[in-house]
């Protein structure tokens, strides 16, 4: 995470934001406009009368241009073979190119009647279409692992496409894979069910009280549902069960207010077949979402009898508006993460973005059901496309390596890259401001969990003042009022965190790490002028490999770059030249470790 990515990073960023969808067009990366019907391609089956009716209905509700209505000729069966899918893929690609909208569309909506899954590849049609215009053998069944940090619940810094494309960079081995389009499906058991879903999605507002259900039954309880529970609580939501230590052996079947999101273990918690209709007694808000820890909860859209598991289609039929399910049995780690689905949706992202942010694998078994344009219109946190809730940070800290006679050296000024070295926020600038020592990464962490709720790349000056990439004293981050731990990271120093949560009020937060060891969580500070009455404190230098513990391995590359000038991780004192003095700093701080705690990756295979 901390290592300098150099030329490779610049190339990857260029590719990430240009290919494959927006290569060559005049795409405004910081457009905050709300996505509309002009961002959507509708794909329907011309052999399905229901599909044609629903496509026209959705076109009318969302004002989809007629040049964005793609009729394909294919089977009306839910399950097809790979060669039949290739026929669909070719028709859609030809339509996009013929109508010159290949680079104008961000979302693809499949209408009831379009096949659902590919039996000989064991993947979902929708997920395969998310990779249009990419040369890929869909029969390989490779797991595709995303690069995005699972600990992040990102607040956007740009519009819809920039958000999901920065979040969804996948790879198979060394081969980069991209989300060409966010693909969702408008489907349920009947035409009226789908029309109801479309209507609710177009009028998604949370009036008065509402709540969320995180039914983490003890028979199957895991960290993912706990993560979602804690996150929603942190965001000020009412969540069932109302107490974290409630008796989870009792299914949650009723609430005093309409439900905005539901997740549980379904039949794995002993719930009966048909529980969505017969057992749960909830009223659902327009825009309500569903995802459960059941293997076949997106198995089919013909009848509830297709599977004993709770179904997305069944949720839609009782008043839900969208959800994420599985068409075949996935790994548990591949099930949609409710914290990402609910958290990003609550923050105002479109349902399409929130859903794809929750999916850990692409070209797999997930199906996203609902209008991708659906988003919460009137909730105070729903601001990613308008004026966001901004908190201005004022932070001061010293880096031990660069500290010299009461200030920090700026010898790296001619070597500093114009792209942040932190992959979590690889922002680019046109030039480096004066008096800058280096790049740093600033994070705000929940006071009640290990979730990182906001982060931003910034510059640190010789005075210790951290400034924005625009050179301003105040650093803007998108986050609401609350109590947060403040974290500062540097590429070759140990991470630090504020000793206590800091209250953000009046859209501002101030913190000075330099004034005492008591400002650091776990007393993670080095005294920079021992014995001096007004000594300053700073971050330990020597963590050149970003492991958050200083060991012998941190000096391994010193011999390789000895006496070379440039921007190197092993240049601990930031003199611009790698010398044995850098090795001495590493040795002197050997076995020092950061006490900063942050959420790690979700469960892995």
Secondary structure, DSSP 8 states (H G I E B T S, - for coil): --S--HHHHHHHHHHHHHSSSSTTS---TT------GGGEEEEEETT-HHHHHHHHHHHHHHT--GGGEEEE----SSEE-HHHHHHHHHHHHHHHHHTT-TTT--EEEEETTS--EETTTTEEHHHHHTTTTS---GGG----EE-S-TTB----SS-HHHHHHHH-EEEETTEEEE--SEEEEE--SSHHHHHHHHHHHTT----S--EEEEE--TTT--HHHHHHHHHHHHTT--EESSSTTS-TTS-----SS-EEEEEE-GGGGT--TTHHHHT----EEEEEEE--S-TTTTS-SS-GGG-SS--HHHHHHTT--EEEEESS---GGGS--HHHHHHHHHTT--HHHHHHHT-SBSSSSEEEES-TT---SS-TT--TTSS--EEEEEEE-EETTTEETTEE--TTTTT--SB-S-GGG--B-SS--TTEEEEEEEEEEESSSS-EEEEEEEEEETTSEEE-TTS-SSEEEE--SEEEEEEEEETTEEEEEBSS-EEEBTTEEEEEGGG-GGGBGGG--EESSTT-TT--EEE-B--TTSSSB--GGGGTTHHHHTT-BS--TT-TT-SSB--HHHHHHHHHTTT-B------------
